Amino acid sequence: MLIDAQFFPFVLAITLLSITPGVDTLLVIRNTARGGVRDGVVTSLAICCGLFVHAAVSALGISLILLQSAWAFGVLKLLGAGYLVWLGIQSLLSARRGNPLPVAGLETARRDVSLWLPVREGFLSNVLNPKTIVFYMAFLPQFIAPGDPALLKSLWLALVHFVIANIWQIAIVLMIGKAGHWLARRSVSRTLDSVTGTVLVIFGIKLALQQRP
């Protein structure tokens, strides 16, 4: 059954997880300020598409292989950490150049940023995050009964997570979009780039130094 006694506890748990600030929220805010509401929404959708990859990987048991292999998990961890650091450095370089952010929501701003960029950034930041693999491997099985089709149920739960996370993140996008003209000021954009860049680099370094679970 797709909806059973464990469904509503799952919804509650995943809602609390979704509204907890983290790399996803930070990336959505940064990309909305950089490229407008369109880029923020696309980033959110791309991030959440990665959830289906993790759900399938978890259901097929590949996560277990990664967790049992120190070498494989270490490579994945370094890839994810390196990508976060790279995103952070890009923001810090933007802050140093002092380029004003495009005004969120304007058509000219939307043309300044390729649609592929937020798609790539959002999807890869999620798929390359070993914490999400560990979370799905440990979390999803609690809501899958022994007789349930594991892959179908995992993808269903990932879909629920997809909807809830997007509702929250797109709400943030719309709030940031309303502040587009304020965010376009040079001093504000440099501060935002500096803060987001620093936090992303810290997240990346912390992930790289984290011991295998």
C-alpha positions, 0 to 999 in steps of 0.5 A, spaced: 500 500 500 502 506 498 498 510 503 498 506 510 499 507 517 506 509 516 505 515 511 502 520 515 508 520 520 513 520 514 509 526 511 511 530 518 518 527 518 519 529 511 516 536 512 520 538 518 526 536 514 524 540 508 524 546 512 530 545 516 535 550 513 541 547 509 545 547 502 539 546 498 535 552 501 542 556 501 543 554 493 535 556 492 536 563 495 543 564 491 540 562 484 534 566 485 538 572 487 542 571 481 537 569 476 530 571 478 524 567 480 525 562 474 532 560 476 530 559 483 524 555 481 528 551 476 534 550 482 528 547 487 526 542 481 532 540 480 534 539 487 528 535 488 529 531 482 535 528 485 531 525 490 528 520 485 535 518 484 537 517 491 530 513 492 532 508 487 539 507 489 537 506 496 531 501 494 536 497 489 541 496 495 547 500 491 547 505 497 549 499 502 554 497 497 557 504 498 556 504 505 560 498 506 566 500 501 570 505 504 573 507 497 567 508 494 564 512 499 570 516 500 570 518 492 563 520 493 564 524 499 570 528 496 566 529 489 560 532 493 565 536 498 569 539 492 562 541 488 560 545 494 567 548 495 567 550 487 560 553 488 562 557 494 568 559 490 564 562 484 560 566 489 566 569 493 569 571 486 563 574 484 563 578 490 570 580 489 568 582 482 562 586 485 558 585 479 551 587 481 546 581 481 540 581 476 534 584 478 530 578 480 524 577 476 526 581 470 526 578 463 533 581 462 535 578 468 533 571 465 537 572 459 543 573 463 543 566 466 543 559 462 537 555 464 542 549 464 546 552 470 541 552 475 539 545 473 546 542 473 547 546 480 541 544 483 541 536 481 548 535 482 548 538 489 543 533 491 546 527 487 553 528 489 551 529 497 553 523 501 549 525 506 542 524 502 544 517 500 545 515 508 539 519 510 535 515 505 538 508 506 537 509 513 530 513 513 526 510 507 526 503 510 522 505 516 516 506 512 516 500 507 513 494 510 516 487 508 511 485 503 511 492 499 514 493 493 521 496 495 522 500 489 515 503 487 514 505 495 521 508 495 519 512 489 512 514 492 515 516 498 521 520 494 515 523 490 511 526 497 518 529 499 519 532 492 512 535 493 513 538 500 520 540 499 518 544 492 512 547 496 517 550 501 523 552 497 518 555 491 515 559 497 522 562 499 523 563 491 517 568 491 519 571 497 526 573 495 523 575 488 519 580 491 526 583 494 529 583 487 530 590 486 533 591 493 538 584 492 540 588 485 544 593 489 551 592 489 553 592 496 547 587 498 549 583 492 556 582 494 554 581 501 550 575 499 555 572 495 560 573 500 556 570 505 553 564 501 560 563 498 563 562 505 558 558 508 558 553 501 566 552 502 565 551 510 559 546 508 564 542 503 570 542 507 566 539 513 563 534 508 570 532 506 573 532 513 567 528 516 568 521 518 565 515 514 558 513 518 
